[in-house]
């Protein structure tokens, strides 16, 4: 067994050494594979938590003092249960309250959170994780291996309404959807001692999907708090709201339903006491971002797809002396998903034709004003796992698209239901452009907007024809597997068999980097040919924040890693 404290950049054949033990030692060793981050749409629901102990007017920051920081996002959180919502609106809150074992960065590095180091078996069948003994929950109780195992078993429990368990599929004892196959006690997490956990893989594999994709949404929660409740009770948001105990850098203070959450710093946070005394996360209309930043009512917009400046406001923000502005490329992408069970779109040839009819360059040029990238596959052309020379792309060709529909039984007299979530104005506008593209080849559509939870539910139930959705993306190629996993909780295209996931499963267990890259080319070509998902574009994140804030890295935000305890606030 070798002690490993590194993370790898997939673009390099050679390994990049990186220390996970930022607050502890560790031996460096080389590796062989690629990082990843989250899948999941960066939108959330309109439900929100309950509004007890309201301390502030809905239009002004509360808490007082120079160390109060207000972050704005466009929509409210969906639940206080950190496992039940697939949107980053909830995750930005969960990232402050709870912890994961480690987090992945955009640049291909791993940072410790609860785990200070790990060791991988020579045969790549398991890993040993060492927990930080200084980590404590907000009530002062230590974070131990029992809490890690409890959290994983809860996530994998078929009776628990988790939407984030898909990536547990790599762990022994789980299905391809991340469910416990033969009881939660047989899921491959084993306690070695109070601060050591063994994770057993289904079969020999590179550990990076475990480091990134699996760990992405496994929030560690206190067994001594939540084990007192039944699974039915834990499925209720209020159970979590009434027992808000995590081990993250901030503690829960108050909330206004659908409007804001107020947090106070956790003095004993194991990675260091935050400089911020009070952190307010507010729901703000995007049209109010710039004025709020300029008046100081808002210190920062959340970025990462949950709070970006509009392109119209971008030049003004750049010229404002009190603001820092950052335009960052990222792995996020927007798509139009096609319901594979829709009788109106009878086969893959028709889906592929619809894919060819979309003028992606027009979206990037006219809506993003160049602040974005055209996509045809889950990842951009410069992604280390994409080899466009080996892929046949569904490039824009309306004449060929119309002919292909005519030859494959498409009924031009019908109207396709095209659904889009509220909140993201560029996405809404892109939906209109897509409607025009389809009309140009004789395909009629009816656009309807829904809040994101409703849209997600409709897509999972197949109550649509075409649906707009986005993902935060990742370096790790398995990120794109969740939506086309027939047993997954985010099977939005309503895939009915294991056609796609079997190809992913074949690829993900290949240890050799070059061989695995070839296997993923096969996966992506199948996706392009079948077109359950029309990948459209990746828009740059346009972030702005007050210059009173410093020591923050916006490149971390899309990976659900705001690292707020590192931020500095000028007096």
N, C-alpha and C positions, 0 to 999 in steps of 0.2 A: 504494500500500500504506500502510495506516494502522497506527501502533503502538497496540496495544490492551492495556490492563492492567486490565480490568474484568470484572465479572460482573453478571448481571442478575436482578432479581426478576420472576418471571413475572406476579405480581399487578398490576404497574404497567405502564401503557401507555408511560410515559416510562422512560428508561433510568436505572439506578442505576450510578454510576461507582464503581469499586473498583480499587485498585492491587494487581496481582499482585506487583509488585517490592518486596516487604517489605524486602529488603536491597539494593535498587538502585532507580534512577530509572525513570521511564516516563511517557509522555504519556497523559493521560486522554482517552477518547473515548466516545461513546455507542453503545448497542447496541439490540437489538430482541427479545430472546428469553428463555428460561427455563432455570434450572439443573436439575441432577439428581444422583442418587447411585446407589447400588447397587441392583440386584435381587439376589437370592440369599438363600436361607434362612440364618438365623443359627444353624444347628446344624452340627456336623461329625461326624467319625468316631471310632471307638474304637481306631484302629490305633496312632497315635503314632509318635514317633521312637525310635531305639535308645537304650540307657541306659548309655553309656560315661561314665567319669570321674564317677561318682556321688559327690557330696560331702556329702550331707545326709540326715538322717532324713526319712522320707516324711511325717511329721506336723508338722515344725517348719521355719520359714524358715531358709535358710542364708546364708552370706556374711558375716554380722556387720556391725556398724557402723550408725550412725544414718542413713546414706543408703541403706539397703536398703529397697525397697518391694515388697510382695507384693500381686498382683492375683489374685482368684479368679474362675474361670469354671466352668461346670457340666459340660462335656464335654471330652475331649482333642482335640487337633488330628489331622487325618487323614493328613497327609503333610508332609515337609520341602520338597517341590516347591511353590513359592508359586502355581503355575498350576493344580494338579490338583484342588484342593478348593474347593467353592463355599460353604463355611461360614466365618462370622466367627471361629470358634474357631481356625482356622488363620490368618485374616487379622490378628488382633490380634498374633500373633507376627511375621507378615510385615511388618506396619506398623512394627515396631521394627527389623527387620533390613534391609529393602529400601526403595526409594523409588519414587515415581511422579513424573511431571512436575509435577503440581499436585494439589490436593485441593479438593473442594467442601464448603461448610458448609451446615448446615440453613437459615441465614438468607439464602441466596442470594448468597454471596460465594465467591471463589476465593482460595486461599492458595498461594504458591509452594512447591515442593519442589525439584525439580531444574531446572525452568524458571523463570527470573527474569522473563521477559516473552515476549509473542507478538505477531505482527502478522497481520492477516487481510486477504486480498486484497479489493479493492473489489467484485469480482464474486462473492465468497464461494465460490470454487472451491478455495482452498487457504489454508494459514496457515504462517507462519514462526515457529519456536520457538527462543528463545535460551536456552542452558543456563547454569547458574551455574558459572563457571570455578573456583570454590573447592571444588566437590564432589569428594570422593575416596572410593574404595572402602576397605574396612577394611584392605586390604593396602597402602594408600598410593597405588595407581594412580589417575589422574584418571578421572572419569566423562566420556565423550565421546559425540559423535554416533554413533560406531560401536557403542557399547553400547546406545544407544536403538534403533538399527535392528536389531541382533542380537536384542534382546529381542522386538521386534514380529514379526520374521520367525520366530522360534522359536514364539511364541504362535500365529501363523497357519499354521504347518506342519501339514498334514493328518496327518502321522505322529506328531505330538506330542500327548500326551493332556491337552490343556488343556480345562478346562471354563469358562474365562473369556474366550473369544475372541469371543463373540457380538457384542459392541459394536464390534468391528473392522469390522463390516458397513458403516460409514459411509466407510471408507477405500477409495480406488481400488485395484483389483486383488484384491478380496475378494468372497466370496459373501455371501448374506444371513445365513449362519451364522458369518461371520468367517474362513472358511478362505481361504488363498491360492488364487486361481482359476487362475492360469497361472504358477506358480512363486513362491516367497517373494521372489525378487529383484524381482518386479513389484508387490509391495505398495507402496502409495503413501507410503512414508517415504523421503526422499532426503537424503543428507548434503550440506550446502552447504559447511561447513568443520567443524573439530573440535568446535565448540561451537554449531553452528547446524543445524537440521533443518527440512526442508520436508515438510508433511503435505498430501497432495492428496486432496480429497474425490471421491466418485463423481460428484457433480454439485453445482451451486450449492446451498448449504444454510447455515443458521445454524450457527455453530461450537460452540454450547453442548453438544450431544450429544458432541462430541469432547472438550471440556473436562471433562465430567463422566462420562457413561456409558462412553465408550471408555477414558478414562484411568483410570477407577476401579480396574481390576484389572491394568493393564499395569505390572507391577513391572520396574524396570530392573535387569538383572543383568550381571555383568562378562563381556564377550566373551572376554577373555584367560584366563578360568577355564573357562567352560562350552563354548567352541567346540572344546575338545580332546576332547569326548565325542560319541558317536553319539547320534542321536535315541532309539534303543532304551535307551541308558544313561541319558539324561536323563529317560526315563519312569520310572526307578527312584528311589524316595525316598532311598535310601542314597547315591546319587550326589550329591545336594544336601546331605545331612547331612555327608558327608565333605569338602565344599568350601563351607562356610558363609561366603561372603564377599558382603556387601551394601554399601550406602552409607548405611544408616539410622542413627538415633541410638544404637543399641545393637549390640554384637557378641555372637555366640553364645559361651557358656561351657560349660554342661553341660545334660544332660536326663535325666529319669527317665521311661522309657516310660509313657505314659498318665497321668502324674502331674504333672510340672512341667517348665518350661524356665527356665533361669537365664541371664541376659544381663548383660553389663557395659557401662558407658557407653563410647561412642566419643568420645575426647577431641577428635578433629579433625572432628567433624560440622559440616557447612558452615553450618547454621543456628544453631549454638551448642552448646557442651558441655552435656550434661544435668546437672542438679543431682543426680539420682539416680545413685548409684554402681553399685548392683546392682539389677536388676529381675527379680523372680521372678513367673512366670505359672503359677498352680497350678490343678489340677482339684479342685474341692471340691463335696461334696454340698450342694445348696441349703439343706437343713435345718441345715447347719453355718455358713451365712453369718453370721447374726447373732451367734452365740457367738464365732466367729472374729474378727469386727470388734470386739466388746466386750472381748475379751482381748488384742487387738493382734496376734494371729497373722496376721490378714489386715488390710491397710491399705485395700483397696478391693475392691468387687465390680465386674466388668467392665461391667455394664449392657448396653445395646444388644441385648437379647434373649439374650445369652450368659451373663448373670449378674445377674439382678435379684432383689431381695428379694421374699419372698412377701408377700401382702397381710396374712397373719396376723402377720408380724413387723414390718410397717411402723410401727404405732403405737409399739411398743417402741423401734425404732430412732430415731424422731423425738424420743422423750423422752430419749435417751441424750446426755449433755452432750459426750461426746468425739467424737461423730459429726456429720457434715454429711449431710443427707438431701435428695434432689432428685427430684421427680416431673416428668418431662418428656414432653410430647406429641411425636410423631414421625411419620414417614411409613411406619413398619413396619406390616405387616398379616398377619393369619392367614387362611388359606383352607381350603376343602375342594375338592380337585381331582377332577374326574370323568373317568374314562378314556373317551375318545370312541370307542375301539375295542371297548369292552365290549359283548358281545352281550346282557348282562342289562339294559342301559340303551340301548334301541334307537335313540333319536332325540333331537333337540334339545328337543322338547316334554316328553319324560320328564326330561331333565336340568333343564329350566327348572322343572318341577314340584317336583323334589327341592330346588331352590334356594328355592322359595317356602315349603317346609315347615319351614325352619329359623327358629327364634325367636332371632334375634340379640340382641334387647334383653334376653332372659333371661340370656344369657351375660354381657353387660356388667353387668347389675344383680346377678346372683347370684354370679358368679365373679370379676369384676373390681371389684366393689363401687363401681362408678361411675368407677373409674380407667381409663377407656377410651372408645372411640367405636365405634358401630355403623357397619359399612361394607356397601355393596352393590356398589360399583365399586372399582377399584384404589386410589382416593384418597379421603380424607375430604371431607365436604361443603364445608369451607372451603379446600380446595386450589385454587390459582389457576387450574387447568385444568379444574376440574369445574363444570359448570353443571347442577345437578340439575333445574332447571325444564325442561330439554330432554331428560331421560332418563326412560324408563319403567322403574322399579325393580321387582325381583322381591320385593315386600314380603310379609311373613309372612301367609299365608292357607292354612291346612291343608285347609280344605274344598275350595277351588279346586284345590289341589295334587293331592288324591286324585282328584278328578273328571278332571283333565287326564291323570293316569296311566292311569285306566280307559279314557279315550277314545283313547289312543295306544299301546295294545298292551303295556303293562307287565305282566309276570308276577308276581303277588303271592305265588306259592308259592315263589319262589326266595329265596336269601339273598345279599345283597351283601357282599363282602369290604371292610371299612373298615379301612385301615391308618393307624397314627399313630406318629411317632417318639418315642422315650424322651426324657426330660430336662425338657421344658417341662410342668410339672404343670397349669397352667391350660389349655393346649391339650389335654392328655389328658382333663381333666375336661369340657372343652367337647365333646369327641368323644362322651362318654357322654350329654350333653344332646342332641346331634344324633341319636344313636341313639334316644333316647326320642321326639324329634320325629318321626322317620321311622316308628317303631313306631305312633305315634298315627294315621298315615294308612295303616297296613297294610304298610309296607315293612320287611322283616326285614334286619338287618345283623349281621355278626360282626366284632368289633373285635380286631385283633391289633397289638401293639406291636413295633417293630423299631428297632435303632440306625439313626441317620440315613443313613449311607452305604448300608446295605442297602435302606432304604426308597426312597432316590433311585434306586438301580439297578432296583428293582422297578417304580417308576413309569415310568422311561424305557423299560423293556421291556414295559410294559402288563400287568404281572402283578398287577393289582388292579382294583377297581371304583371305590372312593372312597378318597382319600388326603389326609391332613392335611399342610399345609406352610405355611411362612411366608416373608416377604421383608422385608428391611430398608427397602424402599421408596425413593422419590425424589420430588423436585419435578418433574424432567423426565419428560414423559409417555411417552417411549419405554421407560422402565424396565420397564413391564409387558409389553413385547413378547417378552421372552426365552422365557417359558413357552408361548407359542402360536406360536412360530416353527417351522414344520415341519422346517427345516434346522438348528435350534439344538441346543445340547448340554443344555439344560434344558427340553426339550419334554415336560414331565410329563403333560399331558393326551393325549399321543399324537396331536396334530393331524396329519392326513394330507395336507393341501394348503396352499396359500398364501392361503386365504381371509382370515385375520386379518392376516398379515404384509404382504400387498399393501395393505391399508388403512393400516397403519402407515407403509409406505414412501411412500404418497401424502401422508400428513400431515407426515411429518418433514422433507420438502424444501420446505415452504411457508415463505417468509421473513416474510410479514406475520403478526403475532401474532394478530389477530382471525380471519383466515381459517384459520390453523392450529388455533385453538381450536375452530372449527366442525368442522374435519376430524376432530379427536380425539373430538368428541361422536359422530360416525358410527362411529368405531372402538369406543368403549365401548358404544354401543347394540347393536352386533353381538355383542360379548362377553356382554352381559346377555341377549340373545335366545337365543344358542346355549348359554350356560352351561357352557363347559368348565371354568370356575373359579367357585366360589361364594365370593365375598369375604365375610368374616364380621365381623371387628372389628380395631381397633387398640388395643393396651393401652399405657398409659403405662409408661415405664421408671422403675422405682423403684430409685434408686441411693443408695448410702451409702458414705462414705469417712471415714477418720480425719482429724481436724482438723490433724494434723501436715502434711497435704498442702494445698497452696494453688496458686493460679494455674492451675487447670484448668477446662475448659469441657465439661461433660457433654453439651451439645447437639451437640458434634462427634463423639461416639462412634459414633452410628448410621451415620455416613458413613465409617467405617473411618479415622478421623482422631483418634487419641488424643493427638497432639502432646505426647508424654511429655517431650521435651526442654525444654518450657516449664514443667513442673511444678516447684514448690519444695517442699523437705522441711525441716521444722523440726528443728533439732538436739536 
